[in-house]
Amino acid sequence: MRFVLISDTHGLHDKIEEMPEGDVLVHAGDFMNSGTDLREIISFNRWLGQQSFKHRVVCAGNHDKYFQSDPGTAKGLLTNADYLENSEITIEGVRLWGSPYTPEFLNWAFMYPRGTAATRYWNSIPEHLDVLITHGPPLGVLDQIAPHEAHLGCAELLDAVRSKKPKVHLFGHIHGGAGELEREGMHFVNAAYLNERYEPKHPAGQIRIIDF
């Protein structure tokens, strides 16, 4: 079964010229831009419905404010995907769990202060996951806006990932960290579609594929 992974499209989903073929489309958040306009959700949901996947799974991100401020309305408009918010789904034997939360940064959604406050979310990550979806990265893993810049990931998330050991950890949020790597027996994917200038250019803009 083929999973197509993407994140951080920020309202530019219609600019994606071609999606790879697959069975499951997973979006790891920041599909909205301002996050406060319902038309962004309606447009994204329409786009999801046009994609030729058997299953579509979506997790929110810090730009997807409506999913925190008015979750009933927002989720009600997302009819073409299964939405994960500290919750899980199993698709044809593949187990996924997703959370939108990231360390505090400016006035965005789904954020927690750095430190032990993060554990209230990451302690909930189940064991024996095939795919862990978090909007943000763990500390030190594909979490820099550019080489030699600061690592922006979450230390508590890193601890949880090392403990729970999902087969694949999918995230985005830090656009400049887009890429893939293998570490400690796990496959990490930063699937941010846009670069730090919010343009779909290399190294972002490469849509990732994982086969199970």
C-alpha positions in Angstrom: 0.0 0.0 0.0 1.4 3.4 -1.1 1.2 6.5 1.2 1.7 9.9 -0.4 2.9 12.4 2.2 2.7 16.2 2.2 2.5 19.1 4.6 2.5 22.9 4.7 0.7 23.8 1.5 -0.7 27.0 3.1 -3.6 27.5 0.7 -1.6 26.7 -2.4 -2.9 23.2 -2.9 -4.3 24.2 -6.3 -0.8 25.0 -7.5 0.3 21.4 -7.2 0.5 20.4 -10.8 0.7 16.6 -10.3 0.3 14.3 -7.3 2.0 10.9 -7.3 -0.3 8.0 -7.5 -1.0 6.1 -4.3 -3.6 4.6 -2.0 -3.5 7.0 1.0 -2.9 10.7 1.0 -1.7 12.1 4.3 -1.4 15.9 5.0 0.5 16.9 8.2 -1.0 20.3 8.6 -0.9 24.0 7.6 -3.2 23.5 4.7 -4.6 26.9 5.5 -2.7 30.2 5.4 -4.5 32.9 7.5 -6.4 30.1 9.3 -9.4 32.3 9.9 -11.3 32.2 6.6 -13.7 29.3 6.1 -13.2 29.5 2.4 -9.7 28.1 2.9 -11.2 24.9 4.4 -13.8 24.7 1.7 -11.2 25.1 -1.1 -8.9 22.5 0.6 -11.7 20.0 1.0 -12.7 20.4 -2.6 -9.1 19.8 -3.7 -8.9 16.7 -1.5 -12.1 15.3 -3.1 -10.4 15.7 -6.5 -7.4 13.6 -5.6 -7.6 9.9 -6.7 -6.8 8.2 -3.4 -8.9 5.6 -1.7 -8.2 7.2 1.7 -7.2 10.7 2.8 -5.9 11.6 6.3 -5.4 15.2 7.6 -3.8 16.6 10.7 -4.0 20.3 11.5 -1.1 22.7 12.0 -0.5 26.0 13.7 -1.9 28.0 10.7 -5.1 26.0 10.8 -6.6 28.3 13.5 -10.3 27.5 12.7 -9.8 23.9 13.8 -9.0 25.2 17.3 -11.3 28.2 17.5 -14.4 26.6 16.1 -13.6 22.9 15.7 -17.2 21.8 15.1 -17.6 24.1 12.1 -14.1 23.4 10.7 -14.3 19.6 11.0 -17.8 19.7 9.5 -16.4 21.3 6.3 -13.7 18.7 6.0 -15.8 16.0 4.5 -13.2 14.4 2.1 -10.7 13.2 4.7 -10.4 11.6 8.1 -9.2 14.3 10.6 -6.8 13.4 13.4 -6.3 15.5 16.5 -4.6 13.5 19.2 -6.4 10.5 17.8 -5.8 7.5 15.6 -7.0 5.5 12.6 -6.2 2.1 11.1 -6.3 1.8 7.3 -6.0 -1.7 5.9 -3.9 -2.8 8.8 -1.7 0.4 8.9 -2.1 2.3 12.2 -1.7 6.1 12.2 -1.9 8.6 15.0 -1.8 12.4 14.5 -1.5 15.6 16.6 -1.4 19.2 15.5 0.6 20.6 18.5 3.9 22.4 18.3 6.1 24.5 20.6 4.9 28.0 21.2 5.7 30.6 18.5 3.9 33.9 18.1 0.0 33.9 18.1 -0.8 30.7 16.2 -2.9 27.6 17.0 -2.3 24.3 18.8 0.8 25.5 20.7 2.3 24.7 24.1 5.2 26.4 26.0 8.5 24.6 25.6 9.3 22.1 28.4 7.3 19.6 30.3 3.9 21.0 29.1 4.5 19.0 25.9 4.3 15.7 27.7 0.5 16.0 28.1 0.3 15.4 24.3 3.3 13.1 23.6 2.6 10.7 26.5 -0.6 9.9 24.6 1.3 8.6 21.5 0.4 4.9 21.3 3.0 2.2 20.9 3.2 -0.1 17.9 2.4 2.7 15.4 3.1 2.4 11.8 2.8 6.2 11.1 3.1 9.0 13.7 1.9 12.3 12.3 2.8 15.5 14.2 2.8 18.9 12.6 6.2 19.8 14.0 9.5 17.8 14.2 11.3 16.3 17.1 14.5 18.1 18.2 17.4 17.7 16.0 15.6 15.9 13.2 15.0 17.8 9.9 14.1 20.9 12.1 16.4 23.7 10.8 15.3 26.5 8.5 18.7 26.3 6.9 22.0 24.4 7.5 23.9 25.6 10.6 20.8 27.4 11.9 19.2 26.6 15.3 17.3 23.3 15.8 13.6 24.2 16.3 12.1 20.8 17.1 10.6 19.6 20.4 12.8 17.8 22.9 9.9 16.1 24.6 8.6 14.8 21.2 12.1 13.4 20.5 12.0 11.5 23.8 8.5 10.1 23.0 9.5 9.0 19.5 12.6 7.2 20.9 10.4 5.5 23.4 7.4 4.6 21.2 9.4 3.9 18.0 6.9 4.3 15.2 8.0 2.9 11.8 7.5 6.3 10.1 7.4 9.8 11.7 5.8 12.3 9.4 5.8 16.1 10.0 6.4 19.5 8.4 6.2 23.0 10.0 9.9 23.8 9.5 9.9 24.3 5.7 13.6 24.5 5.3 14.1 21.1 6.9 12.1 19.2 4.2 13.6 15.8 3.5 13.9 12.3 4.7 16.3 10.3 6.9 16.7 7.0 8.7 17.7 7.1 12.4 17.5 4.7 15.2 15.5 2.2 13.1 12.8 4.8 12.2 12.1 6.7 9.0 11.6 10.4 9.5 9.9 12.5 6.8 9.6 16.3 6.8 7.1 16.7 4.0 6.8 20.5 3.9 5.8 21.4 0.3 6.8 25.1 0.4 10.2 26.5 1.2 10.8 29.2 3.8 9.7 31.9 1.3 6.4 30.0 0.9 7.4 28.9 -2.6 7.2 25.3 -3.9 10.9 25.1 -4.8 13.7 22.6 -4.0 14.4 21.2 -1.5 10.7 21.6 -0.5 8.1 20.9 -3.1 9.1 17.3 -3.4 6.1 15.1 -2.4 7.2 12.1 -0.4 6.2 8.5 -0.9 6.3 5.6 1.6 5.3 2.0 0.8 3.9 -0.4 3.4 
